[in-house]
Amino acid sequence: MSQVLTNKNSSETGFSEAELAFIQKYKDDDVTKLILKGTQFKDIDVKKLAAQILSRQKASKKLPEWAAIEKLIFPPSLSVEQSSSEATAKYKSSLIQGKMLIDITGGMGVDTYYLSKNFDKTHYFEQQEEVAITAEYNFGLLSAKNIEVHNADSIEGIQKNNMYADWIYADPARRDANKQKVVLLSDCAPDVKFHLSELFKHAPNVLLKTSPLLDIDLAAQELKSVREVHVIGYEQECKELLFNINKDFDDDFAIKARVINPAGEIIHELDFTRNQEREAIIEFNEPLSYLYEPHPAILKAGAFKYLCTAFDVKKLAPHSHLYTSEKLVSNFPGRTFEVTAICKPDAKEIGQFVPDNKANLTIRNFPAKIDDLRKKWRLKEGGDIYLFATTLFNQKKTVVVTKKL
């Protein structure tokens, strides 16, 4: 089936006034308990509305702008969990612009909506009719008048209509037929690597979103023509990888590690190439006045040596991935701690620095599990003290006692 939707189903898509009132009244309730009370509500499909309430609860932090619109329809909560966050979508929208964009993997439409703000016209493709109809309805509520919704296979659609755009955006489905997570490009749908030559007939640039678990170098080798790889960190996680692919590009790709805030703005950034990482001069040292733990996005990007060059810090050991300096580096991309003591990995000695036996414990290149060490050292979780159990460059096992700045 291939059709352009024209809002003809929108009146049937939304909720009635009674249903909207129900959602607003119980929006903060436990949906399980709400369903159990279902017989108390007449002429109301409690299960349907409870599912909507749960999705809205999931979206309240992840998609605050969307959640603030009462009439907006959300997909099942799992789809909300799997969708891009408002923060990452806004960051993506800062990367590309032009006259026309084609989103070949529409889905819920979060990325489509924010990316469309930088284009005169955006074409959204989605094969599932119900998903496409809901997206069109939501785009209307969001006043996104420049988005045209296509209920069709995207590859067939752009071929049939001979579309040409400045950019194509793709976020392939990362679930197989059994709903299990997949990571490799060839296992995702659509397989962008397989279709890339065809996509380049319809746009010179492709922005591809992938799982943060994907091997960056292997993917770049498979895709070729990769200009940049953006490694996106949000809160304390590496959220996604973005491959900026240009059909005429034939050079080493740049890696752009970014840690962003809820508005999609950059908090920390680091740009480098694999060649710079290979050639970086690294110096090892025992813990000095300050200890640094890189953000997971920085580690995913693979800037293990280049961090020393970029921020004038020393590393504790080749495989510990903890860094140190005598003077404070205020813009280090990660968590910063002040070192208060260095001690042996011994309960009695550690106890001298943790008077209430309460501390946060992190392991970096240390031969033990956190739970086992907590029991051995009689530590309770929490408090203001941060312990790092690690191995130094001289193979010495140690515990660095710190407080967070």
Steps between C-alpha positions, in 0.01 A plus 500: 500500500624849422298807585548856613287567804286811495356527854184317391533264796602759758151552642485129579849494649469730800339444839153614601459776757407239762811296422723808513350595836565145628865510386559835667328398824700179540823599320714448811333180625635146510355354178491144639274610784297708256430197280389299804239769568379479139147386584441826688514701180207478260534557125879530533762262355723509807767270356542721192520819704727342763744412221490863386558622856800268538647626172450860612672425830797362307498805273470765772877524545617367165264708283376789717386718207289217360367389839379855568246472214191330645354375170822347370491123456789285619584149380546209747746578780771275351495711182537814712800344676658413165435838337749783488486739792417865450862584591661274239244597235574869554872430475447322167304798370809717554702283261306513174291745300379567148196521276386139520541209744383140459458292815489139380429353847226728638369304799374713786631809319703668774813538288291589193331783688817665634701446182218650290550837669811556286342400167238657274345158433528164675375163376424244772475132401342228716371158390263439793175679423392559860843643590495728194146624571589574862817683398305716254245582770776596744685710241178695455477571873868603494432740207763322289337596172809431288494122567332277242415152630535197272355163602739301280827313473754782492747354249220421254335835570800720423572296187142510373463874560856576383561706812817702549596665829792670671502238776362154573460404865491137612448338839465130407298268724734313733270210583482169315189293420504367859516855645858440612748787487751504215804721446667425166397720207414197288258376768305827517204592281546654257860396439643844420836355400328286234281787373762777523580518129128538426457764772783704348294523180244699701721706734871582526494471879374233740476534878485155656412437865621171650526318830777628730624139511598500132872475421580846361802406290344187354182690407699783340697246300179333380316822416794687343458872422458575876585863563430514875388276782320674785506311831216638711504495879203607711486489877734211589453287187623478144163521323566465128741523210441723198678433172519799265547340157575696183511328160804699381704482823817290489723573798549416869185560701490734798367379835291754689421395856225713652340512844175696486244648741117464486480783246734314264779749565862388529643480852825324409658429163806332356595479131776273375595245237623145538842617380515761778410232754776271371764776509400655833773511765384351825658539845420279800495614860373409844189695610569871545265766642213433260355183349292489181256236378416550129135503395391167341462679164867602511603143573278369222663745260835340585690810613706309755836662419385821332335616825849550644596727210172692485468571871858477631429214739687183588363146503515259793563193281455387138175312570360685803352794305530734797692826471666740741656845527655730760305804381124486448384450140156659519378397154590130513225297325382286787485491879764684703610406852740643756740237632504486881702183554659197336493171688545127473199285404459401864187531717685636802687767304195600296300529822728783616368715216139381507395556863134405453581212259298679231653566159445481124724234347625480141726232350741576215739222396478326838466121544178483703127570487343800671258293711783277621716798593212667686459191714875459550552863593167528689380797293150639471403677177462879477643799680747768392810284474593340165740207493677384184651153516754482219838378378780752448755502216747310723238222552440615857141441619369806679191687618473872425283684756330805354218749535300622202534858383 
